[in-house]
Amino acid sequence: MNTTLIAIGAAIAVLTGAAAGISIGMATSKAVESIARQPEAEGKISRTLILGCALAEATAIYGFVIAVLIIFMLK
C-alpha cells in the first residue's frame, strides 16, 4: 500500500487527540463558569466534569491506538 495514504490515515486518526483537547478545554471553561455562578453546586459540577473529561480522553487514546495500528499493520 502507498505510504503516503498510510500517513494520511494515521494523521486523521490522531486528530481525535486535538478534538479531545478542544472539548476538554471547553468543558472546563463552562464548569468554571458554572461554579462561579453557583458555588454550592461545585461538587456535582466537578463530578460531571471529571466523567466527561475521562470519556473525551478515552476517545483520544482510541484514536492514537488506531493510528499506531494503521502505521504498523499496513506497512
Backbone bond lengths (Angstrom), bond angles and torsions (degrees), N, CA, C in turn:
res aa  C-N    CA-C-N  psi(-1)  N-CA   C-N-CA  omega(-1)  CA-C   N-CA-C  phi
1 M - - - 1.444 - - 1.531 108.78 -
2 N 1.289 116.54 152.83 1.450 122.81 -178.23 1.535 110.36 -67.50
3 T 1.343 116.71 127.95 1.465 120.47 -178.12 1.524 112.56 -66.98
4 T 1.313 117.81 -26.18 1.461 120.32 177.52 1.530 110.29 -66.22
5 L 1.315 116.93 -42.03 1.463 120.34 178.17 1.524 111.60 -66.22
6 I 1.325 116.29 -36.13 1.461 120.27 177.16 1.520 110.20 -63.83
7 A 1.328 116.80 -44.21 1.464 120.98 179.56 1.526 111.25 -64.69
8 I 1.319 117.53 -39.63 1.462 120.88 178.55 1.531 110.03 -65.68
9 G 1.312 117.80 -43.45 1.458 121.48 178.07 1.520 112.07 -61.82
10 A 1.333 117.15 -42.33 1.462 120.92 178.23 1.524 110.98 -66.21
11 A 1.322 117.33 -38.69 1.464 120.77 179.02 1.524 111.22 -64.76
12 I 1.307 116.47 -39.94 1.469 120.01 178.03 1.531 110.22 -65.57
13 A 1.323 116.94 -39.15 1.462 120.22 179.18 1.530 110.91 -66.96
14 V 1.318 117.62 -34.77 1.463 121.16 -179.42 1.530 111.18 -73.67
15 L 1.313 117.79 -20.24 1.466 120.32 178.34 1.526 112.58 -60.78
16 T 1.321 117.39 -17.40 1.460 119.07 175.70 1.526 110.91 -62.27
17 G 1.333 116.46 -28.38 1.469 120.13 176.65 1.517 111.39 -65.51
18 A 1.317 116.62 -41.39 1.465 120.18 177.78 1.524 110.70 -66.19
19 A 1.317 116.43 -41.73 1.465 120.05 178.89 1.529 110.67 -64.30
20 A 1.318 116.98 -38.63 1.461 120.09 178.37 1.524 110.76 -66.52
21 G 1.309 117.12 -40.03 1.465 120.42 177.89 1.514 112.12 -62.41
22 I 1.308 116.02 -43.05 1.470 120.14 178.45 1.524 110.44 -64.46
23 S 1.328 116.57 -44.72 1.472 119.18 -177.76 1.526 111.89 -67.36
24 I 1.327 117.95 -37.57 1.463 120.49 177.78 1.530 110.03 -66.45
25 G 1.318 117.14 -40.30 1.462 120.60 177.49 1.518 112.34 -63.00
26 M 1.318 116.22 -43.49 1.466 119.69 178.48 1.529 111.20 -65.30
27 A 1.323 116.77 -42.10 1.462 120.23 179.86 1.527 111.17 -64.29
28 T 1.321 116.63 -40.95 1.455 120.43 179.17 1.519 111.10 -64.50
29 S 1.327 116.92 -42.27 1.462 119.07 -179.90 1.525 111.02 -64.85
30 K 1.319 117.76 -39.45 1.463 120.70 178.11 1.533 111.08 -68.53
31 A 1.332 117.19 -35.76 1.459 120.01 178.77 1.526 110.83 -67.17
32 V 1.328 116.82 -42.11 1.470 120.30 178.00 1.526 109.94 -63.49
33 E 1.316 116.14 -41.08 1.460 120.62 177.90 1.533 110.84 -63.11
34 S 1.322 116.68 -41.60 1.468 120.60 179.18 1.519 111.61 -66.29
35 I 1.326 116.80 -40.75 1.467 120.59 179.04 1.527 110.29 -66.04
36 A 1.335 116.55 -36.63 1.458 119.46 178.33 1.529 111.01 -65.10
37 R 1.325 117.18 -32.45 1.469 120.60 -179.67 1.526 112.30 -82.20
38 Q 1.335 116.46 -35.37 1.466 120.76 -179.45 1.531 109.64 -134.31
39 P 1.318 117.62 82.01 1.478 119.89 -177.75 1.526 113.64 -60.98
40 E 1.322 118.39 -26.14 1.467 120.31 -178.66 1.520 112.68 -71.18
41 A 1.310 117.95 -16.39 1.470 121.71 179.73 1.533 112.08 -98.20
42 E 1.317 116.63 17.38 1.468 120.28 -174.86 1.529 113.16 -59.17
43 G 1.323 118.11 -43.46 1.464 121.14 -177.97 1.520 112.71 -62.04
44 K 1.307 116.15 -45.13 1.467 120.75 -179.25 1.527 111.07 -67.30
45 I 1.329 116.51 -41.05 1.469 120.62 179.62 1.527 110.13 -65.94
46 S 1.329 116.33 -42.40 1.467 120.28 -178.51 1.528 111.80 -64.10
47 R 1.330 116.82 -41.65 1.468 119.56 178.52 1.524 111.60 -62.11
48 T 1.319 115.66 -43.93 1.458 120.02 179.47 1.517 111.00 -65.48
49 L 1.328 116.76 -39.22 1.469 121.55 178.62 1.526 110.99 -62.97
50 I 1.302 116.77 -45.43 1.469 119.69 -178.54 1.527 111.05 -64.33
51 L 1.315 117.48 -40.40 1.463 120.74 177.40 1.528 110.92 -63.22
52 G 1.322 116.80 -45.18 1.470 120.08 178.71 1.516 112.80 -63.88
53 C 1.330 116.79 -41.02 1.470 120.05 178.77 1.527 111.09 -65.84
54 A 1.316 116.95 -37.40 1.467 120.00 178.19 1.524 111.09 -64.31
55 L 1.322 116.91 -41.58 1.467 119.67 178.58 1.528 111.59 -67.12
56 A 1.321 117.28 -38.87 1.468 120.16 177.92 1.523 110.79 -66.73
57 E 1.313 116.74 -39.13 1.469 120.22 179.14 1.525 110.60 -67.95
58 A 1.317 117.88 -36.10 1.468 120.71 176.82 1.524 110.77 -62.46
59 T 1.316 116.23 -38.25 1.465 119.87 176.94 1.526 110.72 -62.37
60 A 1.325 116.77 -40.87 1.468 120.33 178.33 1.529 110.97 -64.40
61 I 1.306 117.07 -40.08 1.467 120.25 179.00 1.526 110.67 -66.05
62 Y 1.330 117.29 -40.15 1.464 120.02 176.94 1.529 110.83 -61.35
63 G 1.317 117.16 -41.00 1.463 120.85 177.64 1.516 111.96 -62.51
64 F 1.343 116.40 -40.17 1.461 120.38 178.06 1.524 111.02 -65.16
65 V 1.321 116.86 -42.28 1.467 120.48 179.34 1.528 110.43 -63.15
66 I 1.325 117.12 -42.05 1.460 120.84 177.88 1.531 110.28 -62.45
67 A 1.347 116.97 -41.10 1.460 119.90 178.39 1.523 111.75 -61.44
68 V 1.329 116.28 -43.67 1.472 120.01 179.16 1.528 110.00 -64.42
69 L 1.326 116.99 -41.70 1.463 119.89 178.06 1.526 111.25 -63.05
70 I 1.312 117.57 -40.14 1.459 120.64 178.23 1.519 110.55 -61.58
71 I 1.318 116.13 -44.77 1.460 120.11 -176.91 1.533 110.96 -64.69
72 F 1.337 116.81 -48.91 1.463 119.58 -172.28 1.528 113.76 -84.01
73 M 1.300 118.51 -29.54 1.468 119.83 -177.88 1.526 113.47 -84.54
74 L 1.306 117.48 -26.25 1.471 119.26 -175.77 1.521 113.72 -99.16
75 K 1.321 118.23 5.06 1.465 120.00 177.91 1.506 111.79 -73.93
